């Protein structure tokens, strides 16, 4: 009876570990996706503002 109980406890522990790791993996991948989208958005805004400032300087006749 102890062998069956031991097997049952092992079969419960492994899926719990896999579920725990899977949950944290999804959290990590979600954060990575959000941060990469934020970086792309901020970079595009930075490039747009940089483009506006250089265009403004060129309109005023300044040489870069």
N, C-alpha and C positions, 0 to 999 in steps of 0.2 A: 504494500500500500504506500510505503514511503517513496518508492521509485516513481510511482504514478503522480504523487503529490509534487515531487521534485521536478518532474517533467512539466507539470502544469504550471508551476511557478516560473520555470524558465521560459515557457511559451508565452507567458504574460509580460515578462520583463523586456524581451527583445522588441516586440511591437511598440511598447511604451517608449523605448529609447529611440526607435526609428521615427515615431510620431513627434517626439520632442525635438529631434534634430531637424525633421522636415519643417516643423513650425518655425524654428529659428532661421532656417534657410530661406523660407518664404519671406520672413520679415527682413532679412538682410538683402535679398534681391529686390524687394519692394523699395527699401530705402536707397539702394544703389540706383534704381530707375528714377526715383524722384529727384535725387541729387544730380544725376546726369541731365535730366530735362531742365532743371533749374540752371545748371551751368551753361547749357546751350542757349537758354533764354537770356541769361545775363550777358553772354558773349555777343549775341546778336544785338542786344540793346547797346552794348559798348561800341560795337562796330558801327551801328547806325549813328550814335552820337559823335563818334570820331569822324565819320563821313560828313556829317553836317558841319562840324567845325572846320574841316579842311575845305569843304565847298564854300563856306562862309569866307574863309581866308582868301580863297582864289577869287571870289566875287569882289573882294575889296582890293584886288590887284597885288596881294602879297605873294612873294615867292617862298615856297616851302623849303 
